[in-house]
Amino acid sequence: MDGSRSTSEGLAGRHHKPGPRPPRIEPFLPNRDHNPRELKSWARRTGFSPSFSGETASVVSDRDAVVEHNPPAAARLDLEKGINRRGNGSSKKTEIETVPCRGRTIADSFGIEIDPVAARAEKEKSKVGIEPTGAGLKDERGNAGHEPLLRAKRDVLEVNGNRNGTAPVSLEKADLDLRKESEKDERGVEIGFISDDQEPDVPSRFRSGVTENPGFAPLFFYGIQHYLSLAGSLVFIPLIMVPAMGGTDEETATVISTLLLVSGVTTIMHSYFGSRLPLVQGSSFIYLAPALVIINSEEFRNLSVNKFKHIMRELQGAIIVGSIFQTILGYSGIMSLLLRLINPVVVAPTVAAVGLAYFSYGFPQAGNCVQISIPLILLVLFFTLYLQKLSLLGNRLFLIYAVPLSVIIVWAYSFFLTAGGAYNYKDCSSNVPSSNILSDGCREHATIMKHCRTDVSNAWRTAAWVRVPYPFQWGPPSFHFKTSFIMVIVSLVASVESVGSYHATSLLIDLKPPTPGIVSRAIGMEGLASILAGIWGTGTGSTTLTENIHTLDATRVASRKALQLGALLLILFSFVGKIGALLASIPLALAASVLCFTWALTVAIGISTLQYTQTASSRNIIIVGFTLFLSLSIPAYFQHYEPNSSLILPSYLVPYGAASNGPIRTSSQGLNFALNALLSLNMVVAFLVAFILDNTVPGSKQERGVYIWSDKSTLDLDPSAIEPYSLPAKVRPFVSWAKWVGS
């Protein structure tokens, strides 16, 4: 006993005196029976720090706490590294007192790293009955040694019970069970430690990591499958826009080829100089709604000569101005300051509103030919939901290729229906609609023939085999205040969507969340990419495809090189005019059916962002629900101010004609158009409402998910943790000037 006392006194001299009982830590998920092993994985992936909401644990040394909460005023940030430049960016390991428990330690419970070598040494000593030095235990394991552990576990049990609306577990019973476990461990049960490099319960689900190179053949296969799974998002936007702009089938094919070129170039740019995450850049649905508003403005409705080129030049000028604003927003560092106000509660309804914005176009357009739209929707759902776990040669083909497989099958089915005469009507020509609108007997069949037949488009016959898209191919851009102002605001909303994609992707592929400097750099690069889209004339800006997150999870391939190789293939395909022509000949009802699934997926991905917050919080529930309702209701109010639009516009385009005759009427017609247009856009209304409410309604940082999106501790990471985000070595010296004070 005297030896034990002297040993304890010696340990007390070498370690800080234990602090007061730690406050209760809120569970990271409202789940009573959550596996504590998942707690460590979640904390390490999200960068959770218990001190962020004022909940400091007594195991953290006082010195580290002082440094964390009182950083030097002169601490500077590096744009490409995003770390504190003091001390060359190296972070010291937190000193803690470890208490052995059943397969875990208190350090693991709080997500604090310990030296795995020392942990294994302590483990070996425990096997042979040697008291672990530095563990702060006495021989009376059931009393002094396990008291901190018992207190912590009692707190977790009580909190979990209260958080889920159930009665808390009896503390006496919990103490008895825990002491029995301790006695069992003392009798010889091996006590293990789980280190960072050994986590059997969370194996990597990805075949290839961000920086890995599996070889040319796998890269070629992975690159092809990645872009095939995104086919609906990459090429179907022109099928909506160009016909609404009065464009021909040949112009539709040209826009598709241009979009493939810009998507390939901007994806490579982003993989080298942007966030460096495995994300595809492409034509975004965020830009589609404002483009439709501009397309259906009153000044363009009565144009009959070169209507497509006039509208395209107007879109090009607006996109270029909005993209310049986005570039300045990123590279100036303003975005890093704005990130403090953009949290998951803001991102979730904003992204969800992007998909909800097209409910008036989706099935109303697909329903024009239910013979092919219903089978395609059912087939996509059957592949993605019922056959998603079916694997062939290690690949979940039906989940990865759900969209292209469904399109090929239903397209072939539609071809046989067309060839078999299912859409032949007496005295009605397949040349829709020019030869049919003159005949009363054919007019009622014109819509079905236009949306169902596979031989309506003449793009294949008119397109050249080789055509290289070039800048300003539609003519010089037109710049006007009213359209440019719309795109400036939309580029801000697109940046918010991209921020959500960066963080969701980093957590999906087990990387630390990107620092504010990395996010700013990526937003600036997206601005440059959108400038290229405006110069080449795709009709929309270029941004990160939100659907890419689902694709990464489905393909299980996160290699940057796979995306870069696939992007090179897109560039080559863009030079073959017949490929764009083939895609342009897809029946309109079939394209609308695919977009019904794609837009629904966008809504789901947006709502899933709430997983980083406390979803059961009444504060968050009210904010998100109210935001989504207003994002549909306010635009509907503005869209009522178009009394004669049904005589000019198709019904599915009526909601996008509100800008010309909205309720806002000032002395400036350009300002009237811009404000009416913005408030008729669902995603703009959702962003404004969520942004104001989330930043004015009181709520803890953990409740809002702030510790994930703008955690100061991410700025003091070990350099290896942010290595996947680092710019190429030859580029870093050119951006070393981009520093700013603060965090």
N, C-alpha and C positions, 0 to 999 in steps of 0.2 A: 504493500500500500504506500510505503514511504517512497519507493521508487516511482510508483505511478504519480504521486504528488509532485515529486521533483521534475518528472518529465513534463507534467502539465504546466508547472511554473516556467520551465524552460520554453515551452511552446508559447506561453503567454507573453514572454519577453520578446520573442521573435516576431510576433504577429500583432496586428492592431487589436485593441480591445473590442470584443463584439459589441455592435451597436444595439439600439433598442429593437424591439420586435418589429419586423418589416410590415409595412401596410399591406392590406389585401390587394392582390393583383387581379384585375378583371380578366376573365377567360377570353381568349382570342376568338372563340366561336361559342355561341350559345348551345353547347353540346355537353351534356352531363357526363357521358361516358367516353370522352375523347381520349384517344391514345396519347399518353405523354410523349411518345417518340415523335408523333406528328407535330407536337408543339415545337420541338427544337427545329425540325425541318422548316416549318412555317416561319418561325422567328428568323432563321438564318436567311431564307429566301426573300422575305419582305424587309429585312433590316430593322425589325422591331426592337425598340429600346424602351425598357420599362420606365426610364427616367424622363421620357418625352412628355408625358402628361402629369409630371410631378410625382410619379410613383417610383421613388428610388429604393433599391434593395440595399440592405445593410451589408451584403457581401461585396459591394463595390467599394473600393478604397476611397477615402475622403479626398485624397490628392487628385485622383482621376476625375472625381465628381466636380471638384473646383475647376479643373482645366476645361471640362466639358461645358459647364454653364457660364464660365467667364473666359471666353477665348480672347487672346490678345487683340487689341484694336487694329493692329497693323497686319493681321492675318490676311493673306491675299489668295485668290483662287486662280487656278490655271484653267483656261477654257478646255484644252484637250484632255487634261488629267482630272480636273474637278476635285483636287485635293489641296489640303493645306500645304503651302510651299515650305513652311517652317519645318525643319528636320527632314527635308527631302521626301516628304510624303509618307514616311514610314510610321506605322502605328504601333504603340506598345500594347502588349497583351495585358488585359486587366488582371490584377492580382486579386485572388479570391481564396477563401478557405473552403475546401471541398469536403463534403460529408458523404461517405459512401452510403448508398442505399440500394434498393433492389434493381440492379441493372442500370441505374442512372445516378447522377449527382445533382446537387443543387445548382451547380454551374450550368449543367445541361438544361435544367428546367427553365432557366432564364435565358437560354440561348447564348451564354457567355463561353468563349473559347478557353480551353486549357491546353497545356502542353500534352499531346498524346503520348510522348515518350515517358514523361513523368507519371502519367495515368497508368500506363502499362506496368511501370515499376511498382507503383502502389498496389496494383492488382496482384502482382506476383508475391509481394510481401503478405498480402491478406490471405493468400492460399496457404502459406506455411505458418500462419499464426503470429506474424510480426506486426506490431502496432504500426499503422501508417503514420510516419512522421510528417508533420505539417498538416495533418488532417484535423487537428483540434479535437481529438477524441480522448476520453479517459477509458480506463479498463471497464468501468461500469457503462457498457454500451447502451443498455436499456434506459439509462438515466441521462447523464450529461451529454453523451455523444449524440444521441438521437433526438434530443429535445428540439433543436432548430428544425430538424426534418419533420417531426411530428406537428409542430406548429404550422409549418408551411403547407403540409398536406391537409391539415384540418381546415385551413383557410380556403384552399382550393375546393375541398368538398363542400364547404358551406356556401361559397360563392356560386359554384356550379348549380347547387340546388336552388338557390334564390333566383339566379338568372333565368332558369328555365321554368319558373312558376311552380316548382315542386317543393315538397318539404325537404329541408336540409337533412343530410345524413346525420344520424346520432353521433355526436362527437365522442361519447364514451365508447361506443361500439367501434368507431374508426380508430381510436387510440388502442383499443384492445387488439384489433386486427393488425395494426401496424407494428405493435410491440411483438406480436407473435411472429410476424415476418422477420423482425430484427433478431429474435431468438433463433429462428430457423437459419438465418444467415450466419449467426455466431456458431451454430453447431456444425457448419462445414459447407453450406451452400456457397458456390462461387459467386463473388460479386464482380460484375463486369463493368467496364467503362466503354462508352461508345464515343469514339473520336470523330473528328470531321472527315477523315479519310476512310472511315469504315461505318457505313450507315446502311445495314442490310434491309431495313424496312422501307427505304425510299430509293430503289434502284433507278438508274437513268433509263428513261423510256425512249431515248433518241438513238437512232442508229449512227448519227453523225453530229458532233458538236459544232459550235459556231466556227471555230478555227481549224477544224479537222479537214483533212484531205483524203478521202477513202480511195482515190484513184480515178482515172479518167472514165472508165466504163461505168462505175457506180454514179459518178458525178453527172454523166450524161443522162442516165436513167432518172436520177433524182431531180435533175433540173427540168426534164420534160414533164415528169409527173406533177411537179410543183405548179407549173404554169397551166397544165391541163386542168387541174383542180380549180384554177381561178379563171377559167375561160369565160364564165358568165359575166364576171366583173370587168374583164379586160376588153371585150369586143362588143358587148350588147348595147352600150350607151349610144353609139352612133346609129343603131337601128331605131332608136327612139327619136334622136335629135334631128338627123338629116331629113327624114320625110317631113317633120314638122317645120323645117326651114325651107321647104320647097325644093330640096335637092333631088337629083336623079339617082338612079341605081349606081351609075358609074361614080358619082361623087360620094355616095355612101361607101363604096369599096375603097376609094382613095382615102377617106377619113379613117377607115379601119386600119389600112396599111400605115398611115401616119401615126396613129395611136400606138401600134406595135413598135414602131421605131422609137418614139419618145419614151415609151414605157421601158424598153430595153436599155436605152442610154441613161435615163434617170435612175433606174435600179442600180446600175453599175456605179454611178456617181454616189448614190447614197451608201452603198456598201463599202466604199473607200473613204469618203469624206463626210458622210452624215453620221447617223447614230451607229453605223456598222453592224446593226442587228439584221438578221435574215428576213428583211421585209421587202415586199414588192411595191414599187411605185407605179401608179397608173392613174387612169381617168377616174376621178372620184365622184360618187353619187352626191356629195355635198355641193358640187358645182353644177349638177344637172338641174336642180330645181331653179336656181337663179337664172341659168341659161334658158330654161323654158319660159321664165317670166319675160326675159328680154326678147326672145323669139316671138312671143305672142303680144308684144306691145303694139299699141294702136298704129304707130308710124310704119310698122313693117307688114301689117295685115293686107294692105291693098297693093303691095308691090307685085308686079307680074314679070318684070325683066330683071334677071340676075338677083332674084330675091335671096337665094342661098349665099351668094358671095357678099352681099351687103350685110346680112346678119352675121356671117362668119367674121368679117372684118371688125364689126362692132364688138363681138365677143373677144376677139384677139386683143383689141385695145384695152378692154376692161380687165381681162386676165393679166395682162402685162403690168398694169398699174397696181392691181391687188397683190401680185406676186412680188413686186418691188417693195411694197409695204411689209410683206411677210419676211423678205430677206433682211430688211433693216431690223425688224422685230427680233429676229434670231441672232444675227451677228453683232448687234449693238449690246446684247446682254439684257435687254428689256424683258425678254421672255423668261429669264431666270428669276426676275423680280415678280413677274406675273404668276409664276408657278406657285407662289405662296398662297395665291387666292384660287387656284384651280385644283380641286380635289376630286376624288371619285364621285362624290355626291353631285358635282357639277357635270362631270364627264358622262356619267351613266344616262341621264335623260337626254342630254344633247345628242349622243350617238344614237340612242333609240329613236329619237325624233327624225333622224335622217332616213331611217327605213319607213317610219310611219308616214312620211311626207308623200309617199307615192301610192297610198291606198286607193286613191281615186283613179289611178292609171292601171294598177296591177291587174286584178281580175276583170274589170270592165273591158280591158283590151284583150286579155286572154279569152274571155268568154265569147268573143266574136267567132271563135271556132272551137267549140267544146269537144269536137271529135279528136283533136290532138292535144289540147291544153289539159284536159282532165287526166288522160293517161300519163302525160309527162309529169304532172304534179304528183300523182300517186306513185309513179315509178321512182322519182327522186326521194320521196318520203320512205318508200319501201327499202331502197338501197341504204339510205343514211340511218334509218332507225331500226329496221328489222334484220338487215344483213350486215350491219356495221362491224360485227365481231368475226364475220366469216373471213378467214385468211387463206391466201393462196401463195405459196412460196414465201411465207413470212410477210406478205403485204396485204393489208386490208383494202383490197381493190374496190369493193363496192362503196366503201366510205370515201376513199381518196378520189375515185373517178365517178362519183355519183352523177355529177352534172354532165360531163362529156358522154358517158355511157348512155344516160337517159336521152340526151339530145340525138345521138346517133341512132338509137333504136326507134324513137318516135319520128325522127326525120325520115328514116327509111320507110316506116309505116305510112307516113304522109305521102311519100313519093308513090307508093303502090296505090294508095287511094286516088291520087291525082291521075296516074296512068290508067287506072281501072275505070275512070269516068265518074267517080263519086261526086265530083264538083262540076260536071258538065251540065249545062242548062240550055234548052232549046233557043237557038238564035243568039246566044250570048258568047262573046269572044273571051278568051283567057287574057286578052290585053286589058287588064283592069287598071283604072276604071274608065279610061277615055272612051272606049267603044260601047260601054254599058250604061253610062249615065244618061245617054240619049234615048234609051229604050225603056218604056215604062215596065215592060215585062222583065227586064234584066236588072233594073235598078235595085230591086229588093234582094237580089242575089249577089250584088257587087261586093258587099262587105265580106260575105263568106268566102267568095273566090279570092279576094285580096289577101285575106288572113290565113287561108287554108292551103291554097295551091302552092306547089313547089316550083312551078315554071313561070311565076309572075315576074320575077326579077330578070332583067336582061343584062345584069352586071357581068356574068361570065362571058357573054358574047362580045361585050364592048371593051372589057378591061384588057390592057396589054400584059404580056407575060412578064416583062421587066419594067419597073417604074420606080425611081428613087424619089421619095418625098423630099422636098426642099423648103427652105425658109420662105415665108411670105408667098406661098404658092397660090393663095387666094387674093393676093393684092396687099397694098399697104394697110395697116391697122387704122381703125377710126377711134378717136379718143373723145369721150364726152363725160361730163361730170356725173350725170345721173347713173350711168351704168358702171363707171369706175368706182363710185362710192359704194355701190352694192357689192362689188367684188372685194373691196377692202375689208368690209365687215365679214364677208363670207370666208376670206382667207384667215381671219382670226378664229372663226369657228372651226375651220379645217385644221388649224394648229392645235386647238383643244382636242379634237378627235385624234390627232397624231400622238399627242402626249399620252392619252389613254392607251394607244396601241404600243408605244414604247415600253411602258411599265408592265402591261399585261404580257407582252412577249418576253421581257427579261425574266419575269417570275415563272413563266411557262417553261423556259429552257434553263432554269436554275442559275441565273446570273443575278448579281446585285443590281438593284434599280439604278438606272442612269442618273448621274448627278445633274444639277441644273445647268452646268456648263455644257455637258454632252447634249442635253435636250435643246439648248439654245443653238448649238452648232447644227443639230439635225433639222431644226425648224428653218434656219437660214439656208441650208442646202435644199430643203423642199421648196423654198421660195425661188431659188435659182432654177430648180427643175420645172416649176410652173411657168417661169419666164420662157423657157425653151418650148413648153407646150403652147404658149401664146404665140411665139414666133413661128412655129411650124403649123399651127392652126388645127388643133384637135377639137376645139369647141369647148373644152373644159380644162381646169387646172389639173396639175399632177400632185398627188399626195399619197400617203401610205394607205394601202388597201386594208380596211378593217377586217375583211374576210380572211386576210392572211393569217390571222391568229388561229382560226379554225383549221386552216390548211396545214399549218405547222403541227398542230395537235394530231391531225389525221395522217399526215405523211411521216411524222417522226423524223424529219430531216431538218436540221438547223444549220447546215453548212453554208457559209457565205459563198464559197466557191461553186456550189451547186446552183445557187441563184444567179451568180455571175455568168456561168456557162449557159443557163437557160435564157438569160437576157441577151447573150450573143446570138442565140438561135432566133429570138424574136426579131433582132435587127436584120438577120439574113432573110427571114420570112417576109419582112416589110418590103423588101426589094422585089418580091415576086407578086406582081399585081393580081394574078389569078387566085392567090390565097385570100386576099382581101375580098375579091369578087365572090369566092365560094362562101365566105362567112356572111357577106351581104345578102346572099340569096336565101338565108334561113327564113322560114315563114314567120310573119310578125306575131301570130298567136303563140308560136313555139317560144320565141324570144321573151315575150311577156310572161309566159308560164315559168321560165327559168328565173326571171327577175322577181317573181313572187316569192320564190324560195330564197333568193339572195337577199332581198330586202328584209324578209322575216329573220334571216340569220343575222343581219346587221342589228335589228332590234334586240335580238337575244344577246348578242355580244355586248351591246351597250348596257343592258340591264345586268349582265354578269359582272360588270365592273363594281357593283355594290358589294361583292364578296370581300372587298378590302376594307369595308366599313362594318359597323354594327348594324346589320340589316334589321334587327328587331327593334331598333331605336324608333320611338314614335316621332322624334324629330326628323329623322331621315325618311321615314315612311310618308309623312305629310308633305315634305318638300318635294320628293320625287313624284308622288301621286299628283300633287297640285300642278307641278311643272308639266307633266305629260298631258294633263287635261287642258291646260291653257295653251300648250303647243299645238293642239288640234282645234281648240275653240276660237282663239283669237284670229288665226288665219282664216277660219271659216267665216268669221264676221267680216273680214276685209274682202273675202271672195264673193260676198253677196252684192257688192257694188259693181256689178257688170251686167246691167239689165238686158242688153241686146247681144251678149256674147254668144248665145246659143245659135244665132243666125249666121255667125261668122266662124266660130271655133267648134271643133268636135267636143263632145261632152267631157271627155277625159282631159281636155286641155283648158276647160273653163276656169278651174282654180288658179291657173297661172296667168290669167288676164286681169287680175285685180289691180295691178300697178297703175294702169291707165285711168281708172275711174274709182279709186279708193276714197275713203271718207276724209283723209287728210288733205286739206286744201289751203295752201298758203299763196303768197304772191309769186313764188318761184315754182314754175312747172317742173323743173328738173328735180328740185327737192321733194316736191309732192310725189313724183314717180319713185324716187329712191326710198322714201319712208314707207309709202304704201307697199312697195315691193318687199322690203325687209320684214315688215310686220305681217306679210302674207306667207312668209317662209317659216315652216315649222321648226327647223333646227335653230334659227336665229332667235325666235321667241323662247324656245326651251333653254338656250344658253343664257339669255338675259335674265329670265326668271330664276333659274337655278343658281346663277352666279350671285345675284343680289341676296337671295334667301340664305344660301349656305354661308355667306360671309357676314351676315347680320344677325342671324338666329344663333343664340349661345349654344355651344356644344363642345364636348371634350375633343381633343385632338385624336384620340383613339377612336372615338365615336364617328368622326368625320373621315378617318383614314389618312390623316395628315402625315403620320409618322412614316407612311410608305412613299408618298408623293414628294415630300419636301423635308425629309429627315436630315438634320444637320450632321448627324453621325456619318452619313454617306460621304461627307467631304473629307473624312479622315481615315479612309480605307487603306488597307495594304495595297500597294501598286498592282500586285498580281490580281486583285479582285476586279479591277477596272481595265485590265489589259485587253480584253476583247473589244472594248470601246475605243482604244487608243488609235490615233491616226497613224498612217504609215510613217516610218522613221524619217524619210526624206521630206515629209510634209510638215512635221511638227515645228521646225524652226521658223516657218513662214507664218505661223499663227501664235507664236509665243507672245506677241504684243497684246493679245486679247485677254486681258486680266481686268478684274474690277474688285473693289474693296467690299467686304461683307460676305455673308453667306445666305 
